[in-house]
Amino acid sequence: MTDGGPAGSTSILSSYIFTTAYRKLDFGYASAMAVFLLLLMTCYALVLLRIRHQLLK
């Protein structure tokens, strides 16, 4: 809705990756950010699974 707000302050990472890849045509940087996001979300999921496993014991 705000197209990133003032100076891109409200952009989320997935929208920024898309913008970088298809508007700026910088596919290498966009794919590197996507891999980083994948690793970050994988770590987050593993932490949540470990916490959930501890709570259900």
mmCIF file of the N, C-alpha and C atoms, coordinates in Angstrom:
data_MODEL
# 
_entry.id   MODEL 
# 
loop_
_atom_site.group_PDB 
_atom_site.id 
_atom_site.type_symbol 
_atom_site.label_atom_id 
_atom_site.label_alt_id 
_atom_site.label_comp_id 
_atom_site.label_asym_id 
_atom_site.label_entity_id 
_atom_site.label_seq_id 
_atom_site.pdbx_PDB_ins_code 
_atom_site.Cartn_x 
_atom_site.Cartn_y 
_atom_site.Cartn_z 
_atom_site.occupancy 
_atom_site.B_iso_or_equiv 
_atom_site.pdbx_formal_charge 
_atom_site.auth_seq_id 
_atom_site.auth_comp_id 
_atom_site.auth_asym_id 
_atom_site.auth_atom_id 
_atom_site.pdbx_PDB_model_num 
ATOM 1   N N  . MET A 1 1  ? 0.818  -1.201  0.000   1.00 0.00 ? 1  MET A N  1 
ATOM 2   C CA . MET A 1 1  ? 0.000  0.000   0.000   1.00 0.00 ? 1  MET A CA 1 
ATOM 3   C C  . MET A 1 1  ? 0.859  1.261   0.000   1.00 0.00 ? 1  MET A C  1 
ATOM 4   N N  . THR A 1 2  ? 1.935  1.253   0.776   1.00 0.00 ? 2  THR A N  1 
ATOM 5   C CA . THR A 1 2  ? 2.749  2.464   0.876   1.00 0.00 ? 2  THR A CA 1 
ATOM 6   C C  . THR A 1 2  ? 3.963  2.428   -0.033  1.00 0.00 ? 2  THR A C  1 
ATOM 7   N N  . ASP A 1 3  ? 4.135  1.310   -0.770  1.00 0.00 ? 3  ASP A N  1 
ATOM 8   C CA . ASP A 1 3  ? 5.288  1.125   -1.655  1.00 0.00 ? 3  ASP A CA 1 
ATOM 9   C C  . ASP A 1 3  ? 6.598  1.318   -0.912  1.00 0.00 ? 3  ASP A C  1 
ATOM 10  N N  . GLY A 1 4  ? 6.655  0.795   0.308   1.00 0.00 ? 4  GLY A N  1 
ATOM 11  C CA . GLY A 1 4  ? 7.886  0.880   1.090   1.00 0.00 ? 4  GLY A CA 1 
ATOM 12  C C  . GLY A 1 4  ? 7.931  2.050   2.039   1.00 0.00 ? 4  GLY A C  1 
ATOM 13  N N  . GLY A 1 5  ? 6.923  2.896   2.022   1.00 0.00 ? 5  GLY A N  1 
ATOM 14  C CA . GLY A 1 5  ? 6.891  4.030   2.940   1.00 0.00 ? 5  GLY A CA 1 
ATOM 15  C C  . GLY A 1 5  ? 7.978  5.034   2.636   1.00 0.00 ? 5  GLY A C  1 
ATOM 16  N N  . PRO A 1 6  ? 8.216  5.939   3.573   1.00 0.00 ? 6  PRO A N  1 
ATOM 17  C CA . PRO A 1 6  ? 9.266  6.934   3.341   1.00 0.00 ? 6  PRO A CA 1 
ATOM 18  C C  . PRO A 1 6  ? 10.647 6.277   3.359   1.00 0.00 ? 6  PRO A C  1 
ATOM 19  N N  . ALA A 1 7  ? 11.349 6.363   2.254   1.00 0.00 ? 7  ALA A N  1 
ATOM 20  C CA . ALA A 1 7  ? 12.715 5.850   2.100   1.00 0.00 ? 7  ALA A CA 1 
ATOM 21  C C  . ALA A 1 7  ? 12.802 4.348   2.329   1.00 0.00 ? 7  ALA A C  1 
ATOM 22  N N  . GLY A 1 8  ? 11.748 3.620   2.015   1.00 0.00 ? 8  GLY A N  1 
ATOM 23  C CA . GLY A 1 8  ? 11.767 2.165   2.137   1.00 0.00 ? 8  GLY A CA 1 
ATOM 24  C C  . GLY A 1 8  ? 11.730 1.648   3.558   1.00 0.00 ? 8  GLY A C  1 
ATOM 25  N N  . SER A 1 9  ? 11.306 2.452   4.504   1.00 0.00 ? 9  SER A N  1 
ATOM 26  C CA . SER A 1 9  ? 11.346 2.064   5.912   1.00 0.00 ? 9  SER A CA 1 
ATOM 27  C C  . SER A 1 9  ? 10.320 0.994   6.284   1.00 0.00 ? 9  SER A C  1 
ATOM 28  N N  . THR A 1 10 ? 9.295  0.792   5.462   1.00 0.00 ? 10 THR A N  1 
ATOM 29  C CA . THR A 1 10 ? 8.287  -0.214  5.796   1.00 0.00 ? 10 THR A CA 1 
ATOM 30  C C  . THR A 1 10 ? 8.345  -1.421  4.867   1.00 0.00 ? 10 THR A C  1 
ATOM 31  N N  . SER A 1 11 ? 9.399  -1.559  4.099   1.00 0.00 ? 11 SER A N  1 
ATOM 32  C CA . SER A 1 11 ? 9.537  -2.716  3.208   1.00 0.00 ? 11 SER A CA 1 
ATOM 33  C C  . SER A 1 11 ? 9.827  -3.973  4.019   1.00 0.00 ? 11 SER A C  1 
ATOM 34  N N  . ILE A 1 12 ? 9.197  -5.077  3.630   1.00 0.00 ? 12 ILE A N  1 
ATOM 35  C CA . ILE A 1 12 ? 9.538  -6.349  4.249   1.00 0.00 ? 12 ILE A CA 1 
ATOM 36  C C  . ILE A 1 12 ? 10.537 -7.049  3.328   1.00 0.00 ? 12 ILE A C  1 
ATOM 37  N N  . LEU A 1 13 ? 11.259 -8.003  3.867   1.00 0.00 ? 13 LEU A N  1 
ATOM 38  C CA . LEU A 1 13 ? 12.366 -8.604  3.138   1.00 0.00 ? 13 LEU A CA 1 
ATOM 39  C C  . LEU A 1 13 ? 11.902 -9.308  1.869   1.00 0.00 ? 13 LEU A C  1 
ATOM 40  N N  . SER A 1 14 ? 10.794 -10.016 1.918   1.00 0.00 ? 14 SER A N  1 
ATOM 41  C CA . SER A 1 14 ? 10.346 -10.731 0.720   1.00 0.00 ? 14 SER A CA 1 
ATOM 42  C C  . SER A 1 14 ? 9.974  -9.763  -0.413  1.00 0.00 ? 14 SER A C  1 
ATOM 43  N N  . SER A 1 15 ? 9.359  -8.653  -0.093  1.00 0.00 ? 15 SER A N  1 
ATOM 44  C CA . SER A 1 15 ? 9.049  -7.647  -1.114  1.00 0.00 ? 15 SER A CA 1 
ATOM 45  C C  . SER A 1 15 ? 10.314 -6.998  -1.650  1.00 0.00 ? 15 SER A C  1 
ATOM 46  N N  . TYR A 1 16 ? 11.278 -6.782  -0.776  1.00 0.00 ? 16 TYR A N  1 
ATOM 47  C CA . TYR A 1 16 ? 12.543 -6.196  -1.200  1.00 0.00 ? 16 TYR A CA 1 
ATOM 48  C C  . TYR A 1 16 ? 13.294 -7.139  -2.132  1.00 0.00 ? 16 TYR A C  1 
ATOM 49  N N  . ILE A 1 17 ? 13.241 -8.444  -1.850  1.00 0.00 ? 17 ILE A N  1 
ATOM 50  C CA . ILE A 1 17 ? 13.881 -9.430  -2.722  1.00 0.00 ? 17 ILE A CA 1 
ATOM 51  C C  . ILE A 1 17 ? 13.239 -9.389  -4.109  1.00 0.00 ? 17 ILE A C  1 
ATOM 52  N N  . PHE A 1 18 ? 11.927 -9.358  -4.160  1.00 0.00 ? 18 PHE A N  1 
ATOM 53  C CA . PHE A 1 18 ? 11.221 -9.295  -5.443  1.00 0.00 ? 18 PHE A CA 1 
ATOM 54  C C  . PHE A 1 18 ? 11.580 -8.028  -6.201  1.00 0.00 ? 18 PHE A C  1 
ATOM 55  N N  . THR A 1 19 ? 11.572 -6.902  -5.500  1.00 0.00 ? 19 THR A N  1 
ATOM 56  C CA . THR A 1 19 ? 11.901 -5.625  -6.131  1.00 0.00 ? 19 THR A CA 1 
ATOM 57  C C  . THR A 1 19 ? 13.332 -5.616  -6.658  1.00 0.00 ? 19 THR A C  1 
ATOM 58  N N  . THR A 1 20 ? 14.246 -6.156  -5.884  1.00 0.00 ? 20 THR A N  1 
ATOM 59  C CA . THR A 1 20 ? 15.635 -6.203  -6.306  1.00 0.00 ? 20 THR A CA 1 
ATOM 60  C C  . THR A 1 20 ? 15.802 -7.071  -7.551  1.00 0.00 ? 20 THR A C  1 
ATOM 61  N N  . ALA A 1 21 ? 15.116 -8.190  -7.590  1.00 0.00 ? 21 ALA A N  1 
ATOM 62  C CA . ALA A 1 21 ? 15.272 -9.111  -8.711  1.00 0.00 ? 21 ALA A CA 1 
ATOM 63  C C  . ALA A 1 21 ? 14.627 -8.572  -9.987  1.00 0.00 ? 21 ALA A C  1 
ATOM 64  N N  . TYR A 1 22 ? 13.401 -8.095  -9.911  1.00 0.00 ? 22 TYR A N  1 
ATOM 65  C CA . TYR A 1 22 ? 12.652 -7.809  -11.126 1.00 0.00 ? 22 TYR A CA 1 
ATOM 66  C C  . TYR A 1 22 ? 12.571 -6.339  -11.506 1.00 0.00 ? 22 TYR A C  1 
ATOM 67  N N  . ARG A 1 23 ? 12.764 -5.436  -10.586 1.00 0.00 ? 23 ARG A N  1 
ATOM 68  C CA . ARG A 1 23 ? 12.780 -4.015  -10.966 1.00 0.00 ? 23 ARG A CA 1 
ATOM 69  C C  . ARG A 1 23 ? 14.195 -3.512  -11.179 1.00 0.00 ? 23 ARG A C  1 
ATOM 70  N N  . LYS A 1 24 ? 15.115 -3.977  -10.332 1.00 0.00 ? 24 LYS A N  1 
ATOM 71  C CA . LYS A 1 24 ? 16.508 -3.559  -10.464 1.00 0.00 ? 24 LYS A CA 1 
ATOM 72  C C  . LYS A 1 24 ? 17.320 -4.538  -11.306 1.00 0.00 ? 24 LYS A C  1 
ATOM 73  N N  . LEU A 1 25 ? 16.734 -5.688  -11.635 1.00 0.00 ? 25 LEU A N  1 
ATOM 74  C CA . LEU A 1 25 ? 17.362 -6.740  -12.436 1.00 0.00 ? 25 LEU A CA 1 
ATOM 75  C C  . LEU A 1 25 ? 18.701 -7.193  -11.852 1.00 0.00 ? 25 LEU A C  1 
ATOM 76  N N  . ASP A 1 26 ? 18.739 -7.320  -10.536 1.00 0.00 ? 26 ASP A N  1 
ATOM 77  C CA . ASP A 1 26 ? 19.934 -7.808  -9.842  1.00 0.00 ? 26 ASP A CA 1 
ATOM 78  C C  . ASP A 1 26 ? 19.598 -9.163  -9.226  1.00 0.00 ? 26 ASP A C  1 
ATOM 79  N N  . PHE A 1 27 ? 19.596 -10.190 -10.087 1.00 0.00 ? 27 PHE A N  1 
ATOM 80  C CA . PHE A 1 27 ? 19.151 -11.513 -9.667  1.00 0.00 ? 27 PHE A CA 1 
ATOM 81  C C  . PHE A 1 27 ? 20.121 -12.180 -8.702  1.00 0.00 ? 27 PHE A C  1 
ATOM 82  N N  . GLY A 1 28 ? 21.405 -11.914 -8.840  1.00 0.00 ? 28 GLY A N  1 
ATOM 83  C CA . GLY A 1 28 ? 22.390 -12.517 -7.948  1.00 0.00 ? 28 GLY A CA 1 
ATOM 84  C C  . GLY A 1 28 ? 22.210 -12.073 -6.511  1.00 0.00 ? 28 GLY A C  1 
ATOM 85  N N  . TYR A 1 29 ? 22.084 -10.771 -6.308  1.00 0.00 ? 29 TYR A N  1 
ATOM 86  C CA . TYR A 1 29 ? 21.892 -10.230 -4.964  1.00 0.00 ? 29 TYR A CA 1 
ATOM 87  C C  . TYR A 1 29 ? 20.562 -10.688 -4.384  1.00 0.00 ? 29 TYR A C  1 
ATOM 88  N N  . ALA A 1 30 ? 19.522 -10.709 -5.216  1.00 0.00 ? 30 ALA A N  1 
ATOM 89  C CA . ALA A 1 30 ? 18.204 -11.144 -4.752  1.00 0.00 ? 30 ALA A CA 1 
ATOM 90  C C  . ALA A 1 30 ? 18.227 -12.611 -4.341  1.00 0.00 ? 30 ALA A C  1 
ATOM 91  N N  . SER A 1 31 ? 18.918 -13.446 -5.098  1.00 0.00 ? 31 SER A N  1 
ATOM 92  C CA . SER A 1 31 ? 18.966 -14.856 -4.730  1.00 0.00 ? 31 SER A CA 1 
ATOM 93  C C  . SER A 1 31 ? 19.797 -15.071 -3.477  1.00 0.00 ? 31 SER A C  1 
ATOM 94  N N  . ALA A 1 32 ? 20.832 -14.275 -3.281  1.00 0.00 ? 32 ALA A N  1 
ATOM 95  C CA . ALA A 1 32 ? 21.614 -14.370 -2.046  1.00 0.00 ? 32 ALA A CA 1 
ATOM 96  C C  . ALA A 1 32 ? 20.758 -13.983 -0.839  1.00 0.00 ? 32 ALA A C  1 
ATOM 97  N N  . MET A 1 33 ? 19.959 -12.946 -0.984  1.00 0.00 ? 33 MET A N  1 
ATOM 98  C CA . MET A 1 33 ? 19.064 -12.554 0.106   1.00 0.00 ? 33 MET A CA 1 
ATOM 99  C C  . MET A 1 33 ? 18.009 -13.635 0.357   1.00 0.00 ? 33 MET A C  1 
ATOM 100 N N  . ALA A 1 34 ? 17.526 -14.276 -0.699  1.00 0.00 ? 34 ALA A N  1 
ATOM 101 C CA . ALA A 1 34 ? 16.520 -15.332 -0.545  1.00 0.00 ? 34 ALA A CA 1 
ATOM 102 C C  . ALA A 1 34 ? 17.107 -16.534 0.185   1.00 0.00 ? 34 ALA A C  1 
ATOM 103 N N  . VAL A 1 35 ? 18.350 -16.886 -0.111  1.00 0.00 ? 35 VAL A N  1 
ATOM 104 C CA . VAL A 1 35 ? 18.996 -17.997 0.590   1.00 0.00 ? 35 VAL A CA 1 
ATOM 105 C C  . VAL A 1 35 ? 19.196 -17.636 2.057   1.00 0.00 ? 35 VAL A C  1 
ATOM 106 N N  . PHE A 1 36 ? 19.609 -16.401 2.331   1.00 0.00 ? 36 PHE A N  1 
ATOM 107 C CA . PHE A 1 36 ? 19.756 -15.943 3.711   1.00 0.00 ? 36 PHE A CA 1 
ATOM 108 C C  . PHE A 1 36 ? 18.421 -16.008 4.442   1.00 0.00 ? 36 PHE A C  1 
ATOM 109 N N  . LEU A 1 37 ? 17.352 -15.583 3.795   1.00 0.00 ? 37 LEU A N  1 
ATOM 110 C CA . LEU A 1 37 ? 16.018 -15.637 4.407   1.00 0.00 ? 37 LEU A CA 1 
ATOM 111 C C  . LEU A 1 37 ? 15.613 -17.079 4.677   1.00 0.00 ? 37 LEU A C  1 
ATOM 112 N N  . LEU A 1 38 ? 15.917 -17.979 3.754   1.00 0.00 ? 38 LEU A N  1 
ATOM 113 C CA . LEU A 1 38 ? 15.613 -19.394 3.954   1.00 0.00 ? 38 LEU A CA 1 
ATOM 114 C C  . LEU A 1 38 ? 16.358 -19.937 5.169   1.00 0.00 ? 38 LEU A C  1 
ATOM 115 N N  . LEU A 1 39 ? 17.648 -19.628 5.295   1.00 0.00 ? 39 LEU A N  1 
ATOM 116 C CA . LEU A 1 39 ? 18.423 -20.094 6.447   1.00 0.00 ? 39 LEU A CA 1 
ATOM 117 C C  . LEU A 1 39 ? 17.910 -19.503 7.751   1.00 0.00 ? 39 LEU A C  1 
ATOM 118 N N  . LEU A 1 40 ? 17.560 -18.236 7.715   1.00 0.00 ? 40 LEU A N  1 
ATOM 119 C CA . LEU A 1 40 ? 17.029 -17.573 8.902   1.00 0.00 ? 40 LEU A CA 1 
ATOM 120 C C  . LEU A 1 40 ? 15.718 -18.202 9.353   1.00 0.00 ? 40 LEU A C  1 
ATOM 121 N N  . MET A 1 41 ? 14.823 -18.465 8.418   1.00 0.00 ? 41 MET A N  1 
ATOM 122 C CA . MET A 1 41 ? 13.535 -19.058 8.756   1.00 0.00 ? 41 MET A CA 1 
ATOM 123 C C  . MET A 1 41 ? 13.687 -20.515 9.193   1.00 0.00 ? 41 MET A C  1 
ATOM 124 N N  . THR A 1 42 ? 14.661 -21.229 8.633   1.00 0.00 ? 42 THR A N  1 
ATOM 125 C CA . THR A 1 42 ? 14.922 -22.602 9.058   1.00 0.00 ? 42 THR A CA 1 
ATOM 126 C C  . THR A 1 42 ? 15.410 -22.634 10.495  1.00 0.00 ? 42 THR A C  1 
ATOM 127 N N  . CYS A 1 43 ? 16.329 -21.739 10.843  1.00 0.00 ? 43 CYS A N  1 
ATOM 128 C CA . CYS A 1 43 ? 16.810 -21.653 12.228  1.00 0.00 ? 43 CYS A CA 1 
ATOM 129 C C  . CYS A 1 43 ? 15.669 -21.304 13.174  1.00 0.00 ? 43 CYS A C  1 
ATOM 130 N N  . TYR A 1 44 ? 14.839 -20.375 12.776  1.00 0.00 ? 44 TYR A N  1 
ATOM 131 C CA . TYR A 1 44 ? 13.695 -19.971 13.587  1.00 0.00 ? 44 TYR A CA 1 
ATOM 132 C C  . TYR A 1 44 ? 12.747 -21.156 13.810  1.00 0.00 ? 44 TYR A C  1 
ATOM 133 N N  . ALA A 1 45 ? 12.484 -21.916 12.753  1.00 0.00 ? 45 ALA A N  1 
ATOM 134 C CA . ALA A 1 45 ? 11.593 -23.076 12.871  1.00 0.00 ? 45 ALA A CA 1 
ATOM 135 C C  . ALA A 1 45 ? 12.192 -24.138 13.788  1.00 0.00 ? 45 ALA A C  1 
ATOM 136 N N  . LEU A 1 46 ? 13.498 -24.362 13.680  1.00 0.00 ? 46 LEU A N  1 
ATOM 137 C CA . LEU A 1 46 ? 14.140 -25.352 14.549  1.00 0.00 ? 46 LEU A CA 1 
ATOM 138 C C  . LEU A 1 46 ? 14.080 -24.939 16.015  1.00 0.00 ? 46 LEU A C  1 
ATOM 139 N N  . VAL A 1 47 ? 14.267 -23.661 16.283  1.00 0.00 ? 47 VAL A N  1 
ATOM 140 C CA . VAL A 1 47 ? 14.165 -23.169 17.660  1.00 0.00 ? 47 VAL A CA 1 
ATOM 141 C C  . VAL A 1 47 ? 12.745 -23.355 18.176  1.00 0.00 ? 47 VAL A C  1 
ATOM 142 N N  . LEU A 1 48 ? 11.762 -23.018 17.369  1.00 0.00 ? 48 LEU A N  1 
ATOM 143 C CA . LEU A 1 48 ? 10.372 -23.198 17.796  1.00 0.00 ? 48 LEU A CA 1 
ATOM 144 C C  . LEU A 1 48 ? 10.032 -24.663 18.036  1.00 0.00 ? 48 LEU A C  1 
ATOM 145 N N  . LEU A 1 49 ? 10.523 -25.549 17.175  1.00 0.00 ? 49 LEU A N  1 
ATOM 146 C CA . LEU A 1 49 ? 10.270 -26.976 17.376  1.00 0.00 ? 49 LEU A CA 1 
ATOM 147 C C  . LEU A 1 49 ? 10.923 -27.477 18.654  1.00 0.00 ? 49 LEU A C  1 
ATOM 148 N N  . ARG A 1 50 ? 12.122 -27.007 18.933  1.00 0.00 ? 50 ARG A N  1 
ATOM 149 C CA . ARG A 1 50 ? 12.807 -27.424 20.162  1.00 0.00 ? 50 ARG A CA 1 
ATOM 150 C C  . ARG A 1 50 ? 12.062 -26.919 21.396  1.00 0.00 ? 50 ARG A C  1 
ATOM 151 N N  . ILE A 1 51 ? 11.608 -25.677 21.367  1.00 0.00 ? 51 ILE A N  1 
ATOM 152 C CA . ILE A 1 51 ? 10.843 -25.133 22.500  1.00 0.00 ? 51 ILE A CA 1 
ATOM 153 C C  . ILE A 1 51 ? 9.540  -25.899 22.671  1.00 0.00 ? 51 ILE A C  1 
ATOM 154 N N  . ARG A 1 52 ? 8.876  -26.183 21.571  1.00 0.00 ? 52 ARG A N  1 
ATOM 155 C CA . ARG A 1 52 ? 7.614  -26.936 21.640  1.00 0.00 ? 52 ARG A CA 1 
ATOM 156 C C  . ARG A 1 52 ? 7.845  -28.337 22.200  1.00 0.00 ? 52 ARG A C  1 
ATOM 157 N N  . HIS A 1 53 ? 8.921  -28.966 21.774  1.00 0.00 ? 53 HIS A N  1 
ATOM 158 C CA . HIS A 1 53 ? 9.232  -30.307 22.268  1.00 0.00 ? 53 HIS A CA 1 
ATOM 159 C C  . HIS A 1 53 ? 9.498  -30.279 23.766  1.00 0.00 ? 53 HIS A C  1 
ATOM 160 N N  . GLN A 1 54 ? 10.187 -29.247 24.249  1.00 0.00 ? 54 GLN A N  1 
ATOM 161 C CA . GLN A 1 54 ? 10.476 -29.126 25.684  1.00 0.00 ? 54 GLN A CA 1 
ATOM 162 C C  . GLN A 1 54 ? 9.195  -28.891 26.488  1.00 0.00 ? 54 GLN A C  1 
ATOM 163 N N  . LEU A 1 55 ? 8.275  -28.124 25.926  1.00 0.00 ? 55 LEU A N  1 
ATOM 164 C CA . LEU A 1 55 ? 7.041  -27.820 26.654  1.00 0.00 ? 55 LEU A CA 1 
ATOM 165 C C  . LEU A 1 55 ? 6.107  -29.020 26.713  1.00 0.00 ? 55 LEU A C  1 
ATOM 166 N N  . LEU A 1 56 ? 6.176  -29.914 25.740  1.00 0.00 ? 56 LEU A N  1 
ATOM 167 C CA . LEU A 1 56 ? 5.263  -31.057 25.703  1.00 0.00 ? 56 LEU A CA 1 
ATOM 168 C C  . LEU A 1 56 ? 5.784  -32.252 26.481  1.00 0.00 ? 56 LEU A C  1 
ATOM 169 N N  . LYS A 1 57 ? 6.989  -32.187 27.024  1.00 0.00 ? 57 LYS A N  1 
ATOM 170 C CA . LYS A 1 57 ? 7.525  -33.308 27.801  1.00 0.00 ? 57 LYS A CA 1 
ATOM 171 C C  . LYS A 1 57 ? 6.819  -33.478 29.110  1.00 0.00 ? 57 LYS A C  1 
# 
